[in-house]
Amino acid sequence: MEYSTAAPAATKDSIKHETHAVAPKFVIQEHWRYQSLKKPQLEKDPDIFDLSNREDFTEEQKDIWRPAVAIPGAQIEAACISYGGGKPLVNAVADAAVWEHRDFPGLQVIPRLLPPETQVLFTSCLMHRDLADPGHKINLQADFDIPYPPQSTSDIQRFDRSFFARARAAPEDSLVPKSPDKLSPLNNEQFLYSKLRWLTLGDQYDWPTRSYAKHATLFPTDLSKLVTGLFPHIRPESGVVLMYSAKDFMPVHRDVSEQCQRALASFSIGCDGIFIIARGKDDGEGVDAPKTVAIKVRSGDCVHLDGEARWAWHAMARVIPNTCPPFLVNWPVGTPGATAEEERAYKKWKGYMATKRINISCRQVWD
């Protein structure tokens, strides 16, 4: 059984949420609890579900996470090959099981959905090409003048402009503060390693107002093909890309700014993370009783939110260091199609992804 292309029954006016509502205390407390746990404690926590290791589940846990649809391996392979410009994958792709939580209708996890070479290409497209496009907003644009690489004039080299083609601390590449009396310049290393937090693709999400602004860039065509190839019911119009380091997190929030009821697909790349999602009220009973689910998301996993889960409170509580898969740990070394000159430049940044987690949530914004 595959995902349907049919539109959901709900209309954009059928569910109303307050954009600036305050999250319930119980989920905020769970969020902070997971932040305070040390790595050995996380590994032993019985309340964290790791769908990549479902064979270790108890019978009760298996009853909680039930098989939903499955994405055929041929469909995944076709989507990934299209994303890669027609380049075949190294290994055959198996069907991807989709697991849905019994008590959270619409909360689905697809472990290992993206093959390793697709994950490497995914990272390269985002961090070389899309980050270097000034039309895509990043968190530093309001406060700094950013010396973007010259725009591409060639269709031959996919990554012929990149911040990673530069030295780590050359003065001429520094980000210059718009208010020098308040902020100091940032060199390239400071920018990419510690200060870069988010990037938006397509319809631009405005963080201060928590709404979608009129400004929009073209959602990357290849990424759109990948998303719709995997999830035909989603027409991606906006991608919110979050870059995490070891101590970073995303606070508890809801995604309620979109003007449609379509599902959302959230992809994880790099280090593991602890994703939490909640339903209920602080003083609720029965169906409104407080309930939180914690999920370990790994590189290549996808969290698909639809139905009730699409509007639930959720957060990325923490990143787990030293969990980046071997095929990504040395990136940008290993960037597909890199020239000899680019390879030499990328060696200066070897191991960038070893400490990073990238999450991109692809969603439809408008009906």
C-alpha positions in Angstrom: 0.0 0.0 0.0 1.3 3.5 -0.9 0.5 7.0 0.1 -2.5 8.4 -1.7 -2.4 11.6 -3.8 -5.9 12.5 -2.6 -6.4 15.7 -0.7 -7.2 15.5 3.0 -10.8 15.8 4.1 -10.1 18.8 6.3 -10.3 22.3 4.8 -8.0 25.2 5.7 -10.8 26.7 7.8 -11.6 23.5 9.7 -8.9 23.8 12.3 -7.9 27.0 14.1 -4.8 27.5 16.1 -3.4 30.5 17.9 0.0 31.2 16.3 1.5 32.7 19.5 -0.1 30.2 22.0 2.0 29.1 24.9 2.9 25.4 25.0 1.6 23.3 27.9 4.0 23.0 30.9 4.2 19.2 30.8 5.8 19.1 27.3 8.2 22.0 28.2 9.3 20.0 31.3 9.8 16.9 29.2 11.8 19.0 26.7 14.1 20.2 29.4 14.4 16.8 31.0 15.8 15.3 27.8 18.2 18.2 27.5 19.6 17.4 31.0 20.2 13.7 30.4 23.7 12.5 29.6 24.3 10.3 26.6 24.5 7.0 28.6 21.2 7.9 30.2 19.6 8.6 26.8 20.7 5.2 25.6 19.0 3.5 28.5 15.9 5.6 28.6 12.9 3.2 28.0 10.7 6.0 26.9 12.7 6.9 23.8 11.6 5.0 20.7 14.3 4.1 18.1 12.4 2.9 15.1 15.6 1.9 13.4 15.9 -0.9 16.0 12.3 -2.0 16.1 13.4 -5.7 16.3 14.5 -4.9 19.9 11.0 -3.6 20.9 8.9 -5.4 23.5 5.5 -6.7 22.5 3.9 -3.7 24.1 6.1 -1.3 22.2 5.3 -3.1 18.9 1.6 -2.6 19.7 2.2 1.1 20.1 4.0 1.5 16.8 2.0 -0.2 14.1 2.7 -0.7 10.4 0.9 1.9 8.2 1.6 2.2 4.5 4.9 1.1 2.9 6.9 3.0 0.3 8.0 0.6 -2.4 11.8 0.3 -3.0 11.3 1.0 -6.7 9.5 4.3 -5.9 12.3 5.4 -3.5 15.0 4.4 -6.0 13.2 6.3 -8.8 12.9 9.5 -6.6 16.5 9.3 -5.5 17.8 8.8 -9.1 15.7 11.7 -10.3 17.1 13.8 -7.5 20.6 12.8 -8.5 20.2 13.8 -12.1 19.8 10.3 -13.4 22.8 8.8 -11.6 22.1 5.2 -10.5 22.3 4.3 -6.8 25.1 2.0 -5.6 22.8 -0.6 -4.0 19.3 -1.8 -4.5 16.7 -0.1 -2.3 14.3 -2.1 -0.2 10.7 -1.2 0.6 10.5 1.4 3.5 8.3 0.5 6.3 6.1 3.3 7.7 5.3 3.1 11.4 2.5 5.0 12.9 1.9 5.7 16.6 -1.2 4.1 18.0 -2.1 7.1 20.2 -1.0 9.9 17.8 -2.9 9.5 14.5 -0.8 10.9 11.7 2.5 10.6 13.5 4.6 8.4 11.3 8.3 7.5 11.2 10.1 6.1 8.2 13.5 4.8 9.3 16.5 4.9 6.8 14.3 6.3 4.0 17.2 8.1 2.2 20.1 6.0 1.0 23.6 7.0 2.0 24.5 8.6 -1.4 21.3 10.5 -1.4 22.1 11.9 2.0 25.5 13.0 0.9 24.0 14.7 -2.2 21.2 16.2 0.0 23.8 17.8 2.3 25.8 19.1 -0.6 22.8 20.7 -2.3 21.7 22.4 0.8 25.1 23.5 2.2 26.9 24.3 -1.1 24.3 25.5 -3.5 21.2 26.7 -1.5 23.1 28.3 1.3 25.1 30.4 -1.3 21.9 31.7 -2.8 21.2 35.1 -1.2 17.5 34.8 -2.1 17.2 32.1 0.6 16.9 33.8 4.0 19.3 32.8 6.8 19.3 33.9 10.4 22.2 36.3 10.0 21.0 38.4 7.1 19.3 41.0 9.3 22.4 41.8 11.3 25.3 41.2 8.8 26.4 42.1 5.3 27.2 38.7 3.9 29.8 38.3 1.1 27.9 35.7 -0.9 29.9 33.8 -3.6 29.3 35.0 -7.2 26.1 33.6 -8.7 26.5 30.5 -10.9 26.7 31.0 -14.6 27.3 27.4 -15.5 24.9 24.5 -15.7 27.8 22.0 -15.8 29.1 22.2 -12.2 26.4 21.8 -9.6 28.3 23.2 -6.8 30.5 25.9 -8.5 29.7 28.4 -5.7 30.1 27.6 -2.0 31.1 29.1 1.2 33.1 26.0 1.7 35.3 26.8 -1.2 36.8 29.6 0.9 39.4 29.7 3.6 38.2 29.4 7.2 39.4 32.8 8.4 40.3 35.0 5.4 39.5 38.7 6.3 38.0 39.4 2.9 35.4 36.7 3.5 34.2 38.0 6.9 30.6 38.9 7.6 30.4 42.6 8.4 28.0 43.7 11.1 25.4 46.3 10.1 25.8 47.8 13.6 29.5 47.6 14.3 29.1 49.2 17.7 27.0 46.2 18.8 28.4 43.2 16.9 31.8 42.0 15.8 32.7 40.7 12.3 32.4 36.9 11.8 35.0 35.0 9.9 33.9 32.1 7.7 34.6 29.5 10.4 32.6 31.3 13.0 29.7 31.8 10.5 29.5 28.2 9.4 30.4 26.4 12.6 28.7 28.3 15.3 26.4 31.1 14.1 24.5 29.6 11.2 21.1 28.4 12.5 18.6 28.3 9.8 17.9 28.6 6.0 14.6 28.8 4.3 13.7 27.6 0.8 10.8 28.6 -1.4 8.1 30.5 0.5 10.0 32.3 3.1 9.0 31.8 6.7 9.2 35.0 8.8 10.3 34.0 12.3 9.4 37.2 14.2 5.8 37.2 12.9 5.5 33.4 12.6 4.0 33.7 9.2 4.8 33.3 5.5 5.9 36.5 3.9 5.2 37.6 0.4 8.8 37.1 -0.5 9.5 33.7 -2.0 12.3 32.1 -3.9 11.9 29.1 -6.2 11.8 25.9 -4.2 14.6 23.8 -5.5 13.3 21.7 -8.5 15.4 18.7 -7.7 14.3 18.6 -4.0 10.7 19.0 -5.1 11.0 16.0 -7.3 12.5 14.0 -4.4 9.7 15.0 -2.0 6.9 14.4 -4.4 8.5 11.2 -5.6 8.4 9.9 -2.1 5.2 11.6 -0.9 2.9 12.3 -4.0 0.3 14.0 -1.7 2.8 16.8 -0.7 3.5 19.7 -3.1 6.5 21.3 -1.4 6.4 25.1 -1.4 8.6 25.8 1.6 11.5 24.2 3.3 12.7 25.2 6.7 16.3 24.0 7.1 17.6 23.9 10.7 21.3 23.5 11.4 22.2 22.1 14.9 25.5 21.7 16.7 26.0 19.5 19.7 24.3 21.8 22.3 21.6 23.2 20.1 17.9 22.5 20.3 14.5 23.6 18.9 12.0 24.9 21.5 8.5 23.5 21.8 6.3 24.9 19.1 3.5 24.1 16.6 3.6 24.5 12.8 0.3 26.3 12.4 1.1 29.1 9.9 0.4 27.2 6.7 -2.8 28.0 4.9 -3.7 24.4 4.0 -4.1 21.1 5.8 -1.5 19.1 3.9 1.0 16.8 5.5 4.6 17.6 6.3 7.8 15.6 5.7 10.8 16.2 7.9 14.1 14.7 6.9 17.1 14.2 9.3 20.8 14.3 8.2 23.9 13.9 10.3 24.0 13.3 14.0 21.1 11.6 15.9 18.5 13.8 17.6 15.7 13.4 20.2 12.4 14.5 18.8 9.4 14.9 21.1 5.8 15.4 20.3 2.8 15.9 22.7 -0.9 16.1 22.9 -3.3 17.0 25.7 -3.5 19.7 28.3 -1.7 20.2 31.6 -4.9 19.5 33.6 -6.6 17.3 31.0 -8.2 14.0 31.5 -9.2 11.2 29.1 -8.4 12.1 25.5 -7.0 15.4 26.8 -4.7 13.8 29.3 -1.0 14.9 28.9 1.0 12.6 26.7 4.5 12.9 25.3 6.3 10.7 22.9 10.1 10.8 22.4 11.7 9.4 19.2 15.4 9.0 18.3 15.7 10.2 14.7 18.8 9.1 12.8 20.4 10.3 9.6 18.2 9.4 6.6 15.0 9.0 8.7 11.9 10.9 7.9 9.1 12.0 10.2 5.8 12.4 8.4 3.1 14.4 10.2 -0.5 14.4 9.0 -4.0 14.5 10.6 -4.1 15.4 14.3 -0.3 15.1 14.6 0.2 17.8 12.0 -0.8 20.4 14.5 0.7 18.9 17.7 3.3 20.5 20.0 6.7 19.2 19.2 10.4 20.0 19.6 13.9 18.8 18.9 15.1 18.4 22.5 18.8 17.7 21.7 21.4 16.5 19.4 23.5 13.4 20.3 27.2 14.1 19.6 29.5 11.6 17.8 26.6 9.8 16.0 27.1 11.1 12.4 27.3 8.1 10.0 30.7 7.3 8.6 29.7 8.2 5.0 28.9 11.8 6.1 31.4 12.4 8.9 34.1 13.9 6.6 31.8 16.1 4.5 32.4 18.4 2.6 35.2 15.9 1.6 33.3 13.5 -0.6 31.1 16.1 -2.2 29.7 14.5 -5.5 31.3 15.8 -8.7 33.9 18.0 -6.9 36.8 19.2 -9.1 40.4 18.7 -8.0 40.5 22.4 -7.0 37.3 22.1 -5.0 38.5 18.9 -3.3 41.6 20.8 -2.1 39.4 23.6 -0.7 37.0 21.1 1.0 39.9 19.4 2.9 40.2 22.6 5.0 36.7 21.8 6.2 37.0 18.1 6.6 34.8 16.7 9.4 32.3 19.6 9.3 29.3 17.3 9.5 30.8 15.2 12.3 29.4 17.6 14.8 26.2 18.7 12.9 22.6 17.7 12.5 20.6 19.1 9.6 16.8 18.9 9.6 14.6 20.1 6.7 10.8 20.2 6.9 9.2 20.3 3.5 5.6 21.5 3.4 2.9 22.9 1.3 1.8 26.4 2.4 -1.1 27.3 0.2 -4.2 25.4 -1.1 
